[in-house]
Each structure stands twice: as C-alpha cells, then as structure tokens.
Amino acid sequence: MTSSARFQAAVLAAALAQVGACAHKAPAPGSAAVNPIAPVALPKTSPEAQAAFDEGVRIMRTGRKHYKEARQPLARATQLDGRLFEAWHDLGVVETALGNFDAAVDDFKRALDIQPGARLTVLAYGESLRRAHSGKKAGEVYARWLNADPNDFDMRARYSQVLREAGPDSLDESLEQARLLLAEGGENVAHTVIAYNALALTYYKMGKFELAETALHKAADLDPKSAFVWNNLGLVAFERGHDQEAFLDYQKASELDPKYAQARLNKAVVYLDCGDYKKARIELEKAVEIDPADAEAQVALGVAARGDGKTDLARKAYERALDIEPDYPPALYDLGVLYMDFDKDPAKAKDFLNQYLQAVGKDDPRRADAQSRLKEMK
C-alpha cells in the first residue's frame, strides 16, 4: 500500500470510528433529521412589488458594477411586500457584493424569518456572518441546518470552515467535521477533493504541515485542475519556508483560474516578502479588480503601493478598505503610518492611530508601535 493510500485508509478508519463515538453540535451524515425544516407557503405578491423586484433583478443581471442601482428597486419591493423573501435575499446579495456585510446579515435574516427552508439563503447568511466576523453565529446557523439535513455536504463543509477559523478551541471539532466529509465523499470526486482540502486546512491551522501537504496532494491527484488545491499547497510550502515552491503553486492556481483572487493575493505576499513591491502591486491590483469588497486585499495593495513609492495610490487603497469595513484596524494603522512617515501630517496621523487603538485588543501586535508613535508626536 502506498503512503497516500495508507493515509486515506487511516483517515477513513478514524472518521468511521468517531462518527458514533463523539457528540457533535451537528449530527453525522446518515443520521435522522432532528428538526426538519418545512417550506412555508407564502401568499402571492402584489403586481407592484413583483414589478419592483423584477426591475432589481434585471439590473443585477447587467453586472456587479451596477449592484448599487439595484438596491433601490429591491428595497421598494420589500416596502410594498414585506414578505417577498426573494427581494430580501437579493438585497443581501447586493450588500455582500458591496462589502456591507452587516447590512447583508440583516437582509438574509429577514429572508429566513419569512422562508426558513431557503437553503441558498442559509448558505449566504452564514457566509455574510463569517465575513462580518461573526463566525460563532455562522457555525450555529450551519449546525441548525445540519440538524434538519445531516446529509447536506456543502453545509457541512461551510461548518468545518467556520470552526477552523474560530480559533484553537474549535480545531478538533473542525477536524472531526472534515473527517465526516471525507467519509461521506465516497465515489463523488468533487466532494472528496473538498473533503481533503478541508482536512488539510485544519491540519495547517494546527501546525501539522506534513499532514496538510499529504492531504492536498491526494486532492491534486484526484483533480489536477483544482485551483484552490494548488493555492493551498502554496500556503503550506510558504509556511515551511519553501518560497519558490509556494510561488509556483500560486502561479499554477492563477493559471487554472485567472479570476481566483486568493492566489493573486498569495503571489503578492511572496513578492512582498522579497521586497518586490512593484510586482506585488500589479498582482494586488488584479486581485481587487476581481473582488473590490475585500478589505484585506485593499490594505495589502496599500502596503505594496507605499513600498513602490506610490503614496497617493496607497492612501486610496486604505480608504477603500475603510469604506468596506469602517473600523478595520490594519487600514487605520497603515493610514496613521502613512500620514506620519510620508505625508508629515501629525494631526491626521494621531487621529488614525488613536482610532486604531480603540479598534483593537491589548494583544494586537502593532499596538505597542502605535503607542510609541503617538508618544513621539506629542
């Protein structure tokens, strides 16, 4: 038996052994539904509300750059008929695309209050909660759905993800959910690839890089054209100090899917690590074009632009990050540094650094530097 086969067998054995042995917030695949969610029969909407909704949908179909224009007719549809859950859902989609994650959370919740059995809305609601930094709540949403449908593979994959991102205390549960995904994958290659990827990312978070790499190679063997698998192989290689290997993995991911923003972000990190700010900036400009609502990417673009001597571009990128997330600490800190070190504007520098200190906890790694800078400007 090959090492990868032994790894797969061990994982499957562990998964099957633990399915019945451990208690979970979400039941294992194959379990009986605890609380089935029945669809709610809704009355037919008024012609006026339907017309407003249709207009919003029409605008959305013209492309993401027109989403702001779609907001007004969709909102009007909800005003005319507060139970038109599709309009609430699409408002959530619009706000998500614009980076207004708190507003999206409210819209998706309104939709689910009306139609709790809307699976796509549950998925979107959980993702908006995650992006609004409410991962624990997102986990509760996914677990509730899995109680109704323990065999929903995609929902379990999302559940494993938010557990993985919740911190060290949730990693064991995330690993268990990934193992359940692998056991459930069976002959479905796409599902098995996702399961190995989830397993690998949890091992990555645990610092078990060899196990993460083994799982990802197994996924790549099953689907060599999976961009996210190659991107994550790059993450593991970079963490192990293999920068060139990491870059090649990210490059392959970008070639497989030119619109995969995360691979471009990671390529930029490699460039930044070796001080090539211009190439990092070019990658990041492409990344924010793909996903303008990513505050982290906007800040990274600001860092690259500042290093490349383009301070006006850096300032605009940081400001866009704050438009997306008004109290985003990295943007506040970097704007403070920009105004202090480059623009020589101590008043603005103090303002942003003070905002940064109010937005972060005591353990933030840049807190001491911000405090030192403020003392220097007194």
C-alpha positions, 0 to 999 in steps of 0.5 A: 500500500502506498503512503497516500493510500495508507493515509486515506485508509487511516483517515477513513478508519478514524472518521468511521470510528468517531462518527458514533463515538463523539457528540457533535453540535451537528449530527453525522451524515446518515443520521435522522433529521432532528428538526426538519425544516418545512417550506412555508407557503407564502401568499402571492405578491402584489403586481407592484412589488413583483414589478419592483423586484423584477426591475432589481433583478434585471439590473443585477443581471447587467453586472456587479458594477451596477449592484448599487442601482439595484438596491433601490428597486429591491428595497421598494419591493420589500416596502410594498411586500414585506414578505417577498423573501426573494427581494430580501435575499437579493438585497443581501446579495447586493450588500455582500457584493458591496462589502456591507456585510452587516447590512447583508446579515440583516437582509438574509435574516429577514429572508429566513424569518419569512422562508426558513427552508431557503437553503441558498439563503442559509448558505449566504447568511452564514457566509455574510456572518463569517465575513462580518466576523461573526463566525460563532453565529455562522457555525450555529446557523450551519449546525441548525441546518445540519440538524434538519439535513445531516446529509447536506455536504456543502453545509457541512463543509461551510461548518468545518470552515467556520470552526477552523477559523474560530480559533484553537478551541474549535480545531478538533471539532473542525477536524472531526467535521472534515473527517465526516466529509471525507467519509461521506465523499465516497465515489463523488470526486468533487466532494472528496477533493473538498473533503481533503482540502478541508482536512488539510486546512485544519491540519495547517491551522494546527501546525501539522504541515506534513499532514496538510501537504499529504492531504492536498496532494491526494486532492491534486491527484484526484483533480489536477485542475483544482485551483484552490488545491494548488493555492493551498499547497502554496500556503503550506510550502510558504509556511515551511519556508519553501518560497519558490515552491509556494510561488509556483503553486500560486502561479499554477492556481492563477493559471487554472483560474485567472479570476481566483483572487486568493492566489493573486493575493498569495503571489503578492505576499511572496513578492512582498516578502522579497521586497518586490513591491512593484510586482506585488502591486500589479498582482494586488491590483488584479486581485481587487479588480476581481473582488473590490469588497475585500478589505484585506486585499485593499490594505495589502495593495496599500502596503505594496503601493507605499513600498513602490513609492506610490503614496497617493495610490496607497492612501486610496487603497486604505480608504477603500478598505475603510469604506468596506469595513469602517473600523478595520484596524490594519487600514487605520494603522497603515493610514496613521503610518502613512500620514506620519512617515510620508505625508508629515501630517501629525494631526491626521496621523494621531487621529488614525492611530488613536482610532486604531487603538480603540479598534483593537485588543491589548494583544494586537501586535502593532499596538505597542508601535502605535503607542510609541508613535503617538508618544513621539508626536506629542 
